[in-house]
Amino acid sequence: MKERRLINLPGEFDSDEEERRFREEELEEEEIEEESEEENDDNDENNDLIDKVWKEEKRGRGREGNGRRKKRGEGGNRERKGRMKLNARLNERMMKAEATLDEFKEKISLDQRIKYYIPFLSWINQYNFSFFKNDLIAGMTVSIMLLPQCLAFANLLEVRTSLGLQTGFFPLLIYLFFGTSKQLAMGPETVVSILTASLLDNIVGVPDGAIPSERDHIIDKRTVWAQLIAGMIGINLLLLGVFRLGFLVQMFSRALLSGFINAVAIHIIIDQLGNLVDISTKGEIPEIVKEISRDMPKGSMTALIMGFCCLGFLITVRILKAFQFERLKWLKYLPDILITVLVATLVTHFTSVKDDLKVMGPRRTGFLRPGFGGSEITFDQFVEVFPKTFAIAIIGMVESILVCQIYASKLNYRVSNNRELVAIGLANCFGSIFKIFPTFGSLGRSAVNFQSGGRSQISSLITASIIGLSIMFLLPYFQYLPRVALAAVIINASFGIFEFDELLFLWRVKAWKDLSLFFFSFIATNLLGIETGISLTIAVSLLLLVKHTSFPHVVVLQQSDINVYQFEEVAVIRDINLFDEKHDYINKGILILRIDEALYFANIGQIRELLLKLESNGSVQIRGIVIVANNIPFIDATAAHTVLEMIIEWQHRGITVCIAKPKLKVLNMMARSGILSALGKENLFYDLGSAFDWLNQKIPNVMII
């Protein structure tokens, strides 16, 4: 490095300002050289070739081009100095940012880390007790809604009643400590419950039609498996959260998921229609409809009347609440579900209809003993079922995170997808030890929580306290609760998950492709079953994701007519099947490309095919290709191998290939994969202008990519 000169020679500068500018430029050049030498000293043996290329590029090739650079005049010098100043400023900012980050990491105390992973500790000290009144009202309101839903979904899964109530208790307490949403109401969720019930039917079987002793054994086995499924779902969510894969829940097609959810709603309604008339049904929708039509004369008229009375009342209140009449504002606070359950229980208890109805029967108070009582469950069965719970976890998280984001946006606070995955995963994992079935955030209960004034998870604490008191003292009073009333509650909840707005939106914007995906998922789920439907939904979503990410983002450039050292975009190509094949992108035998994304296994084949098409559509034979790589963040092994094959193929056909401005990470992969050796150090450039000078000398009338 040249020695820094500190003494001003007499008469060297015309003015102090000129001297100051000269000193600044000289210092900037020396700092850039020092940083480059320090970085090169830290590289390992794999980077020796890179060091050699960059040093020769900056020094040797710079000297070779001195004569040509002088001919550029003052405009070229100003452009070079501007680039050097910009690089110096960027390097300085990066160094300051790294120093600030290191300092910040050192200052983070253990207490701050604990508060980060347990959000409850960070907000409870700042809790505004003026919100307590609203949180108390919201918690009581949600508990009135949650209590009968816990009983109803336990009936849907055909497990012990206590399991349903405990699902409305333990997960709420765990989410209170680890969740980041202030309005999310945890507990049983409609779609997840029907998916779990379908999985239990395939694993254990259904208790209907069995003798009493065998029926109790099946219910006990379903209870244990429901616990295990909750734990498996929790493990799935924890793994996604710990490895920061929260983005996955937003990568599934909304149209496909909407079609699947609407199909699940239809399935729940048709399945519960059998309970409304006291008919045992099983199987998919076609079989259920056939059984109901065949056994309708054998059904209970008493069950039919009470069931439709309960359902009629619930639907009427739902419609009135939806219209939000000015004179009926009090309706939104009406506990319609609780009223239905209480009235049905009282009518059954004090009249003779209990002889014609199936009721819940005697129930013991108190919490179930923690632990897993499934000695009959083998490890092979566990391994077989575990992958099936991943789909349930994804479906549940899509709705839960959607709810979190809706209310975070309304109240101007932030939620983290990954931390939500951890929080709900812990709620299911630890909850399964204390005997619950799968639990997620509910859109309906969260809306009630928000509308009732809930502004923190203290409302969930109130809700859990009321559910806990119910487990301890109120279970015996539900002895005469008719199952038809619970069926009505489930059907009413199913109406709430229909997504007609999504269908109307797709129709309004004329998204015919999304509409076809919606109906594909809807029809497949209804005809082939819930498990097949969810498998197809996830598979098609991933297929569409891979298809769209495989489309390359390639920009074709040409030299500017105004400034020969600038290049203009001629075309931006995102789909190799849609670009204009009639246009000639090759100018004077040179193809100019800029790739604006990573090169990896999914898109490298498309890029190779695109280059072949561009070459074949040219009016003249291609003689050179230059790729500007400053927007390529990384290259994986598959892409590197393909690029090496492409370079060798081009060289055999007499085509000169150059790469300009690659990132250091990309250079490392190019060195390890043999691309630099095949390309040659003379074909690698750190500056677009230098690449242009060299190619202009080697190939006349050249243009760069």
VOGU-3710 file (C-alpha; in Angstrom, 3 decimals, decimal comma):
1> mkerrlinlp> 0,000/0,000/0,000  1,349/3,460/-0,819  2,591/5,624/2,023  0,134/8,291/3,168  1,481/11,790/2,482  0,680/14,316/5,209  2,836/17,323/4,124  1,597/19,812/1,546  4,135/20,633/-1,136  4,388/24,343/-2,082
11> gefdsdeeer> 2,371/25,234/-5,170  0,888/21,762/-5,498  -2,742/22,893/-5,235  -4,473/25,963/-6,607  -6,770/26,321/-3,583  -7,470/24,863/-0,129  -10,766/23,377/-1,387  -8,994/21,466/-4,139  -6,456/20,167/-1,618  -9,236/19,039/0,748
21> rfreeeleee> -11,043/17,114/-2,017  -7,781/15,478/-3,077  -7,033/14,381/0,498  -10,541/12,923/0,942  -10,347/10,928/-2,292  -6,866/9,689/-1,437  -7,964/8,554/2,040  -11,036/6,812/0,633  -8,928/4,887/-1,884  -6,479/3,804/0,811
31> eieeeseeen> -9,282/2,718/3,203  -10,881/0,612/0,470  -7,527/-1,054/-0,241  -6,941/-1,719/3,476  -10,395/-3,281/3,944  -9,967/-5,419/0,847  -6,559/-6,669/2,053  -7,930/-7,452/5,552  -10,828/-9,444/4,123  -8,515/-11,337/1,800
41> ddndenndli> -6,225/-12,240/4,736  -9,165/-13,878/6,559  -10,176/-16,186/3,692  -9,321/-19,885/3,784  -7,652/-22,014/1,104  -10,915/-22,296/-0,858  -10,784/-18,527/-1,405  -7,219/-18,324/-2,780  -8,487/-18,228/-6,329  -10,982/-15,518/-5,418
51> dkvwkeekrg> -8,253/-13,401/-3,795  -6,074/-13,716/-6,860  -8,894/-12,758/-9,207  -9,978/-9,735/-7,200  -6,459/-8,404/-6,634  -5,543/-8,723/-10,275  -8,874/-7,201/-11,221  -8,323/-4,158/-9,023  -4,592/-3,665/-9,679  -3,297/-5,443/-12,787
61> rgregngrrk> -6,329/-4,942/-14,959  -6,632/-1,407/-13,631  -3,138/-0,636/-14,931  -3,845/-2,291/-18,282  -6,872/-0,093/-18,746  -5,262/3,193/-17,715  -4,837/4,280/-21,302  -8,431/3,521/-22,141  -9,732/5,183/-18,982  -7,893/8,397/-19,805
71> krgeggnrer> -9,758/8,477/-23,087  -13,061/8,401/-21,289  -12,494/11,926/-20,092  -13,738/13,672/-17,037  -17,185/11,973/-17,166  -15,692/8,510/-16,722  -13,418/9,684/-13,889  -16,318/11,234/-12,033  -18,321/8,014/-12,403  -15,404/5,942/-11,052
81> kgrmklnarl> -14,845/8,290/-8,114  -18,558/8,298/-7,360  -18,593/4,499/-7,247  -15,585/4,478/-4,942  -17,170/7,001/-2,585  -20,417/5,068/-2,549  -18,617/1,791/-1,761  -16,669/3,491/1,012  -19,838/4,888/2,570  -21,594/1,520/2,342
91> nermmkaeat> -18,648/-0,261/3,966  -18,554/2,323/6,743  -22,284/1,931/7,412  -22,025/-1,854/7,445  -19,179/-1,724/9,956  -21,139/0,652/12,188  -24,243/-1,544/11,950  -22,268/-4,667/12,883  -20,645/-2,869/15,827  -24,040/-1,637/17,016
101> ldefkekisl> -25,514/-5,123/16,745  -22,643/-6,672/18,712  -23,008/-4,011/21,379  -26,765/-4,610/21,553  -26,306/-8,358/21,951  -23,856/-7,827/24,786  -26,284/-5,548/26,619  -29,227/-7,960/26,466  -29,542/-9,284/29,977  -30,874/-12,632/31,082
111> dqrikyyipf> -33,957/-10,874/32,423  -34,710/-9,396/28,993  -34,270/-12,754/27,312  -36,680/-14,396/29,752  -39,248/-11,653/29,100  -38,850/-12,150/25,371  -39,635/-15,852/25,554  -42,329/-15,419/28,235  -44,254/-12,322/27,073  -46,495/-12,386/30,156
121> lswinqynfs> -43,592/-11,103/32,289  -43,077/-8,108/29,998  -46,674/-6,849/29,876  -48,038/-7,758/33,304  -45,889/-5,048/34,989  -47,291/-2,494/32,553  -50,882/-3,706/32,809  -53,354/-0,845/33,023  -55,841/-1,822/35,723  -58,419/0,483/34,162
131> ffkndliagm> -58,802/-2,332/31,595  -59,654/-4,891/34,280  -63,374/-4,141/34,254  -63,554/-4,695/30,480  -61,385/-7,822/30,720  -63,630/-9,165/33,475  -66,779/-8,662/31,393  -65,113/-10,144/28,291  -63,849/-13,170/30,230  -67,271/-13,884/31,710
141> tvsimllpqc> -68,950/-13,476/28,313  -66,531/-15,834/26,561  -66,851/-18,424/29,360  -70,636/-18,471/28,930  -70,028/-19,272/25,264  -67,113/-21,651/25,845  -68,680/-23,870/28,526  -71,410/-25,429/26,356  -69,020/-25,589/23,380  -66,584/-27,678/25,431
151> lafanllevr> -69,404/-30,102/26,208  -70,564/-30,123/22,586  -67,146/-30,795/21,069  -66,439/-33,527/23,629  -69,681/-35,098/22,411  -68,552/-34,637/18,796  -65,253/-36,427/19,488  -67,076/-39,010/21,643  -64,613/-38,684/24,528  -65,060/-38,122/28,262
161> tslglqtgff> -66,913/-34,911/29,127  -64,183/-33,807/31,538  -61,704/-33,839/28,657  -63,776/-31,203/26,875  -64,005/-28,917/29,904  -60,299/-29,266/30,660  -59,615/-28,251/27,040  -61,231/-24,942/27,986  -59,025/-24,574/31,082  -55,363/-25,646/30,818
171> plliylffgt> -54,541/-24,291/27,304  -55,861/-20,852/28,294  -53,520/-20,685/31,268  -50,493/-21,801/29,244  -51,209/-19,386/26,385  -51,591/-16,590/28,956  -47,826/-16,821/29,651  -46,437/-17,511/26,169  -48,881/-15,938/23,687  -48,358/-12,570/21,986
181> skqlamgpet> -51,980/-11,890/20,990  -54,145/-9,927/23,427  -57,510/-11,049/22,019  -57,017/-14,657/20,905  -59,512/-16,926/22,693  -58,116/-20,444/23,054  -60,201/-23,607/23,338  -61,937/-26,198/21,132  -62,166/-25,212/17,472  -64,747/-26,507/15,001
191> vvsiltasll> -62,607/-27,541/12,028  -59,831/-29,030/14,171  -62,390/-30,955/16,233  -64,013/-32,574/13,195  -60,558/-33,442/11,775  -59,598/-34,998/15,106  -62,885/-36,903/15,271  -62,292/-38,266/11,765  -58,789/-39,387/12,748  -60,131/-41,052/15,912
201> dnivgvpdga> -62,749/-42,921/13,869  -60,005/-44,417/11,712  -57,749/-45,303/14,654  -60,196/-46,557/17,277  -63,605/-46,834/15,665  -66,965/-45,404/16,758  -68,786/-46,414/19,967  -72,295/-46,261/18,494  -73,869/-49,692/18,170  -71,496/-51,365/20,628
211> ipserdhiid> -72,629/-53,055/23,848  -72,349/-50,826/26,988  -69,121/-52,364/28,333  -67,448/-52,267/24,943  -68,750/-48,747/24,345  -67,090/-47,491/27,545  -63,829/-49,144/26,497  -63,944/-47,439/23,075  -64,694/-44,047/24,647  -61,778/-44,467/27,067
221> krtvwaqlia> -59,481/-45,393/24,193  -60,661/-42,414/22,126  -60,005/-40,198/25,150  -56,396/-41,380/25,425  -55,807/-41,030/21,698  -57,317/-37,512/21,731  -54,730/-36,624/24,379  -51,914/-38,061/22,305  -53,090/-36,278/19,160  -53,046/-32,981/21,070
231> gmiginllll> -49,466/-33,725/22,150  -48,417/-34,638/18,600  -49,936/-31,433/17,237  -48,108/-29,508/19,934  -44,786/-31,105/18,972  -45,378/-30,219/15,310  -46,105/-26,608/16,198  -43,122/-26,376/18,538  -40,772/-27,645/15,852  -42,150/-25,139/13,348
241> gvfrlgflvq> -41,773/-22,308/15,847  -38,311/-23,200/17,161  -36,918/-23,479/13,618  -38,687/-20,221/12,656  -40,924/-21,770/10,015  -43,939/-19,629/10,809  -43,993/-18,406/7,221  -45,173/-21,872/6,149  -48,692/-21,293/7,469  -49,056/-18,430/4,976
251> mfsrallsgf> -47,797/-20,367/1,978  -50,947/-22,385/1,371  -53,480/-21,327/-1,227  -56,281/-19,395/0,456  -58,756/-20,570/-2,192  -57,905/-24,232/-1,568  -58,123/-23,857/2,212  -61,406/-21,976/1,921  -62,892/-24,736/-0,220  -61,739/-27,341/2,277
261> inavaihiii> -63,159/-25,451/5,284  -66,536/-24,995/3,574  -66,604/-28,708/2,793  -65,830/-29,490/6,453  -68,764/-27,292/7,498  -71,074/-29,273/5,192  -69,693/-32,533/6,585  -70,313/-31,462/10,208  -73,884/-30,377/9,510  -74,832/-33,582/7,690
271> dqlgnlvdis> -73,074/-35,726/10,300  -74,943/-34,024/13,168  -78,317/-34,274/11,422  -78,320/-37,925/12,431  -78,014/-36,911/16,100  -80,925/-34,505/15,703  -83,221/-37,436/14,917  -81,383/-39,908/17,186  -79,900/-41,981/14,326  -76,381/-43,422/14,468
281> tkgeipeivk> -74,373/-42,588/11,341  -70,799/-43,086/10,201  -68,688/-42,781/7,075  -68,494/-40,036/4,481  -71,280/-37,753/3,284  -72,814/-40,107/0,689  -73,043/-42,948/3,238  -74,420/-40,652/5,974  -77,148/-39,281/3,702  -78,084/-42,817/2,676
291> eisrdmpkgs> -78,315/-44,003/6,309  -80,415/-41,011/7,406  -82,835/-41,516/4,500  -83,134/-45,213/5,273  -83,517/-44,977/9,074  -85,553/-41,766/9,317  -88,814/-43,632/10,175  -86,989/-45,311/13,074  -85,839/-41,999/14,541  -87,204/-40,317/17,668
301> mtalimgfcc> -89,855/-37,680/17,041  -89,133/-36,182/20,468  -85,459/-35,769/19,576  -86,404/-34,273/16,226  -88,720/-31,664/17,781  -86,311/-30,645/20,553  -83,344/-30,610/18,199  -84,990/-28,365/15,652  -86,350/-26,069/18,376  -82,827/-25,595/19,747
311> lgflitvril> -81,350/-25,141/16,283  -84,119/-22,742/15,231  -83,529/-20,541/18,274  -79,749/-20,457/17,717  -80,037/-19,642/14,007  -82,627/-16,920/14,661  -80,395/-15,199/17,209  -77,383/-15,550/14,867  -79,291/-13,829/12,045  -80,523/-11,012/14,312
321> kafqferlkw> -76,994/-10,444/15,604  -75,671/-10,316/12,057  -78,077/-7,527/11,028  -77,159/-5,416/14,097  -80,491/-3,677/14,524  -80,307/-0,371/16,394  -83,142/-1,298/18,738  -81,669/-4,740/19,434  -78,119/-3,826/20,448  -78,509/-5,907/23,590
331> lkylpdilit> -78,723/-9,034/21,401  -74,961/-9,145/20,853  -74,555/-9,830/24,585  -77,251/-12,512/24,670  -75,716/-15,899/25,703  -77,787/-17,873/23,201  -75,751/-21,078/23,501  -75,934/-21,115/27,304  -79,693/-20,401/27,216  -80,188/-23,302/24,798
341> vlvatlvthf> -78,235/-25,728/26,983  -79,925/-24,639/30,237  -83,468/-24,703/28,865  -82,954/-28,084/27,178  -81,519/-29,513/30,425  -84,381/-28,181/32,557  -87,063/-29,420/30,129  -85,485/-32,862/30,038  -85,087/-33,047/33,821  -88,600/-31,954/34,797
351> tsvkddlkvm> -90,595/-33,697/32,040  -90,999/-37,226/30,773  -89,105/-36,552/27,523  -85,940/-37,866/29,164  -87,268/-41,358/28,519  -87,133/-40,734/24,757  -83,815/-38,849/24,592  -80,154/-39,693/24,959  -78,665/-37,615/27,774  -75,118/-37,119/29,008
361> gprrtgflrp> -75,687/-39,161/32,167  -73,985/-38,884/35,581  -70,638/-37,079/35,683  -68,124/-36,837/38,515  -66,727/-33,474/39,545  -63,036/-32,668/39,677  -60,068/-32,719/37,330  -58,812/-35,891/35,721  -55,526/-37,290/36,970  -52,605/-36,116/34,778
371> gfggseitfd> -50,742/-38,598/32,623  -51,360/-41,001/29,763  -53,308/-44,140/30,533  -52,777/-45,704/27,115  -50,859/-48,858/27,941  -52,438/-50,498/24,884  -50,942/-47,918/22,509  -47,728/-49,094/20,884  -44,809/-47,043/19,597  -45,523/-48,208/16,040
381> qfvevfpktf> -49,057/-46,811/16,288  -47,672/-43,518/17,574  -45,225/-43,273/14,660  -47,995/-44,108/12,181  -50,367/-41,416/13,478  -47,815/-38,631/14,071  -47,452/-37,514/10,401  -51,243/-37,292/10,051  -51,395/-34,691/12,817  -49,217/-32,280/10,840
391> aiaiigmves> -52,090/-31,417/8,514  -54,385/-30,718/11,482  -51,695/-28,487/13,002  -51,380/-26,462/9,792  -55,144/-25,994/9,386  -55,509/-24,902/13,009  -52,598/-22,475/12,833  -53,839/-20,811/9,655  -57,014/-19,658/11,408  -55,293/-18,861/14,720
401> ilvcqiyask> -52,618/-16,654/13,143  -55,251/-14,996/10,964  -57,208/-14,071/14,115  -54,041/-12,776/15,803  -53,191/-10,559/12,847  -56,730/-9,177/12,529  -56,893/-7,843/16,084  -53,232/-6,844/16,229  -53,902/-4,646/13,204  -57,038/-3,142/14,762
411> lnyrvsnnre> -55,322/-2,279/18,060  -51,921/-1,398/16,576  -49,642/-3,963/18,182  -47,411/-6,690/16,762  -47,649/-10,463/16,910  -44,984/-12,976/15,897  -45,957/-16,038/13,876  -43,079/-18,068/15,282  -43,831/-17,185/18,884  -47,502/-17,970/18,315
421> lvaiglancf> -46,481/-21,386/17,023  -44,453/-21,933/20,185  -47,239/-20,667/22,463  -49,999/-22,801/20,936  -47,596/-25,739/20,651  -46,838/-25,515/24,381  -50,554/-25,205/25,140  -51,190/-28,500/23,334  -48,056/-30,282/24,620  -48,451/-29,469/28,306
431> gsifkifptf> -52,221/-29,582/28,049  -52,091/-33,149/26,735  -50,332/-34,203/29,943  -53,310/-32,846/31,908  -55,767/-34,481/29,472  -57,172/-32,228/26,743  -57,944/-32,701/23,071  -56,434/-30,422/20,350  -56,985/-26,723/20,969  -56,458/-23,571/18,911
441> gslgrsavnf> -57,673/-20,004/18,737  -61,298/-19,561/17,733  -62,412/-16,807/15,361  -65,924/-16,655/16,848  -64,905/-16,531/20,516  -62,077/-14,079/19,749  -64,606/-11,765/18,086  -66,852/-11,969/21,174  -63,829/-11,292/23,395  -62,924/-8,190/21,385
451> qsggrsqiss> -66,493/-6,874/21,145  -66,969/-7,364/24,903  -63,997/-5,139/25,637  -61,179/-7,659/26,138  -57,833/-5,860/25,879  -55,414/-8,418/27,355  -55,070/-12,093/28,175  -56,429/-11,331/31,660  -59,828/-12,000/30,059  -58,616/-15,546/29,289
461> litasiigls> -57,597/-15,917/32,928  -61,162/-14,989/33,948  -62,570/-17,456/31,411  -60,306/-20,272/32,641  -61,267/-19,559/36,262  -64,976/-19,924/35,488  -64,381/-23,140/33,520  -62,280/-24,453/36,428  -65,099/-23,773/38,897  -67,505/-25,552/36,540
471> imfllpyfqy> -65,254/-28,628/36,492  -65,118/-28,643/40,290  -68,788/-28,054/41,054  -71,167/-27,972/38,053  -70,640/-31,236/36,169  -73,400/-33,191/37,998  -75,967/-30,598/36,880  -75,402/-31,547/33,234  -76,623/-35,108/33,813  -79,875/-34,466/31,941
481> lprvalaavi> -78,376/-32,406/29,117  -79,792/-33,968/25,895  -77,346/-34,818/23,137  -79,661/-33,303/20,528  -79,064/-29,888/22,142  -75,311/-30,391/21,786  -75,810/-31,421/18,154  -77,713/-28,161/17,601  -74,844/-26,190/19,172  -72,313/-27,900/16,848
491> inasfgifef> -74,439/-27,289/13,742  -74,823/-23,637/14,716  -71,041/-23,345/15,141  -70,602/-24,906/11,689  -72,612/-22,115/10,086  -70,011/-19,731/11,482  -67,127/-21,268/9,547  -68,714/-20,939/6,102  -66,639/-18,547/4,009  -69,159/-17,177/1,546
501> dellflwrvk> -67,320/-13,834/1,493  -64,248/-15,542/0,044  -66,309/-17,161/-2,717  -68,037/-13,865/-3,584  -64,695/-12,050/-3,621  -63,186/-14,559/-6,048  -66,225/-14,193/-8,292  -66,139/-10,384/-8,143  -62,476/-10,131/-9,135  -62,958/-12,855/-11,789
511> awkdlslfff> -60,247/-15,064/-10,328  -61,305/-18,104/-12,323  -58,181/-20,069/-11,494  -58,706/-19,589/-7,755  -62,388/-20,425/-8,138  -61,476/-23,705/-9,799  -59,117/-24,486/-6,899  -61,881/-23,638/-4,416  -64,366/-26,030/-6,000  -61,712/-28,707/-6,504
521> sfiatnllgi> -60,975/-28,771/-2,774  -64,669/-28,474/-1,861  -65,839/-31,341/-4,074  -62,882/-33,618/-3,313  -63,387/-33,257/0,452  -67,127/-33,917/0,271  -66,850/-36,940/-2,007  -63,570/-38,535/-0,891  -63,577/-37,690/2,808  -61,890/-35,227/5,127
531> etgisltiav> -58,497/-36,956/5,341  -58,205/-37,307/1,577  -59,438/-33,744/1,133  -56,872/-32,227/3,465  -54,078/-34,279/1,868  -55,064/-33,063/-1,595  -55,391/-29,469/-0,367  -51,897/-29,385/1,109  -50,355/-31,292/-1,814  -51,855/-28,975/-4,458
541> sllllvkhts> -50,860/-25,877/-2,435  -47,246/-27,042/-2,274  -47,307/-27,940/-5,968  -48,532/-24,440/-6,870  -45,893/-22,911/-4,586  -43,064/-24,833/-6,245  -44,444/-24,004/-9,678  -44,567/-20,255/-9,049  -41,192/-20,063/-7,286  -39,581/-21,956/-10,154
551> fphvvvlqqs> -40,341/-19,084/-12,552  -37,086/-17,105/-12,960  -36,825/-13,327/-12,735  -34,491/-12,389/-15,562  -33,902/-8,906/-17,005  -32,524/-8,394/-20,520  -30,344/-5,261/-20,857  -28,988/-3,190/-23,729  -26,440/-0,425/-23,921  -27,876/3,064/-23,622
561> dinvyqfeev> -27,795/5,228/-26,742  -27,174/8,327/-24,619  -24,438/7,073/-22,287  -22,327/4,132/-23,419  -21,505/3,281/-19,795  -25,148/2,801/-18,792  -27,487/-0,060/-19,631  -31,249/-0,010/-19,997  -33,812/-2,722/-19,307  -35,260/-4,125/-22,522
571> avirdinlfd> -37,463/-6,886/-21,063  -38,342/-8,422/-17,699  -39,084/-12,144/-18,033  -40,962/-13,984/-15,249  -42,450/-16,845/-17,261  -40,514/-18,548/-20,030  -43,796/-19,439/-21,737  -45,043/-15,839/-21,940  -42,113/-13,777/-23,198  -42,188/-12,334/-26,709
581> ekhdyinkgi> -40,505/-14,932/-28,913  -40,692/-12,636/-31,950  -38,424/-10,061/-30,337  -34,676/-10,390/-30,894  -32,945/-9,909/-27,544  -29,427/-10,525/-28,966  -27,722/-7,319/-30,047  -24,715/-7,681/-32,343  -24,156/-11,241/-31,192  -24,101/-10,413/-27,476
591> lilridealy> -26,788/-11,430/-24,973  -27,113/-9,169/-21,938  -28,776/-10,685/-18,826  -29,293/-9,835/-15,177  -30,689/-12,503/-12,837  -32,571/-10,998/-9,889  -33,042/-13,985/-7,584  -31,250/-16,923/-6,024  -30,291/-19,871/-8,194  -31,469/-23,158/-6,704
601> fanigqirel> -32,854/-26,541/-7,681  -36,391/-25,287/-8,364  -35,592/-22,542/-10,898  -32,257/-23,420/-12,486  -33,920/-25,693/-15,036  -36,263/-22,883/-16,089  -33,342/-20,460/-16,431  -31,432/-22,927/-18,580  -34,463/-23,410/-20,815  -34,946/-19,630/-21,035
611> llklesngsv> -31,356/-19,091/-22,197  -31,762/-21,751/-24,860  -34,948/-20,067/-26,113  -33,308/-16,632/-26,172  -30,391/-18,074/-28,123  -32,578/-19,924/-30,622  -34,789/-16,876/-31,280  -31,877/-14,581/-32,141  -31,478/-13,346/-35,697  -27,672/-13,613/-35,467
621> qirgivivan> -25,445/-16,246/-33,953  -24,627/-15,505/-30,330  -20,945/-14,810/-29,619  -20,924/-13,709/-26,001  -22,957/-13,845/-22,785  -22,390/-11,670/-19,722  -24,341/-12,251/-16,520  -24,590/-9,522/-13,888  -24,780/-11,436/-10,610  -25,038/-8,663/-8,012
631> nipfidataa> -28,716/-9,570/-7,339  -28,053/-13,290/-6,863  -27,930/-13,865/-3,070  -26,812/-17,507/-3,194  -26,419/-20,587/-5,386  -27,142/-24,092/-4,158  -25,249/-27,220/-5,191  -27,750/-28,303/-7,848  -27,733/-24,882/-9,509  -23,933/-24,650/-9,336
641> htvlemiiew> -23,576/-28,016/-11,087  -26,022/-26,938/-13,800  -24,263/-23,579/-14,303  -20,945/-25,413/-14,691  -22,463/-27,659/-17,364  -23,897/-24,609/-19,174  -20,539/-22,783/-19,196  -18,684/-25,813/-20,553  -21,348/-26,291/-23,229  -21,139/-22,625/-24,294
651> qhrgitvcia> -17,350/-22,718/-24,430  -17,415/-25,791/-26,669  -19,630/-23,814/-29,046  -17,263/-20,834/-29,072  -19,407/-18,529/-26,903  -17,577/-16,244/-24,461  -19,165/-16,175/-21,001  -18,487/-13,458/-18,416  -19,828/-12,913/-14,904  -19,866/-9,426/-13,389
661> kpklkvlnmm> -20,261/-8,200/-9,800  -20,908/-11,510/-7,982  -21,349/-11,481/-4,200  -18,687/-13,061/-1,980  -21,030/-15,892/-0,929  -21,709/-16,679/-4,590  -17,990/-16,520/-5,370  -17,262/-19,060/-2,656  -19,720/-21,525/-4,164  -18,343/-20,840/-7,653
671> arsgilsalg> -14,817/-21,568/-6,415  -15,788/-24,795/-4,616  -17,902/-26,084/-7,510  -15,248/-25,478/-10,198  -17,138/-22,719/-12,001  -14,256/-20,232/-11,591  -11,753/-22,742/-12,940  -13,915/-23,453/-15,982  -14,760/-19,793/-16,505  -11,224/-18,445/-16,182
681> kenlfydlgs> -10,098/-15,516/-14,048  -10,045/-13,204/-17,068  -13,835/-13,676/-17,458  -14,718/-12,555/-13,915  -15,275/-8,852/-13,197  -15,988/-6,836/-10,086  -17,118/-3,836/-12,118  -19,500/-3,638/-15,056  -17,406/-0,954/-16,758  -14,284/-3,116/-16,560
691> afdwlnqkip> -16,152/-6,044/-18,042  -17,322/-3,842/-20,867  -13,756/-2,655/-21,622  -12,379/-6,186/-21,712  -15,183/-7,610/-23,863  -15,036/-4,647/-26,204  -11,412/-5,483/-26,793  -11,950/-9,243/-27,187  -15,242/-9,148/-29,140  -15,974/-6,017/-31,222
701> nvmii> -19,313/-4,204/-30,795  -20,093/-6,016/-27,554  -22,944/-5,395/-25,167  -23,170/-6,490/-21,522  -25,675/-8,200/-19,284
//
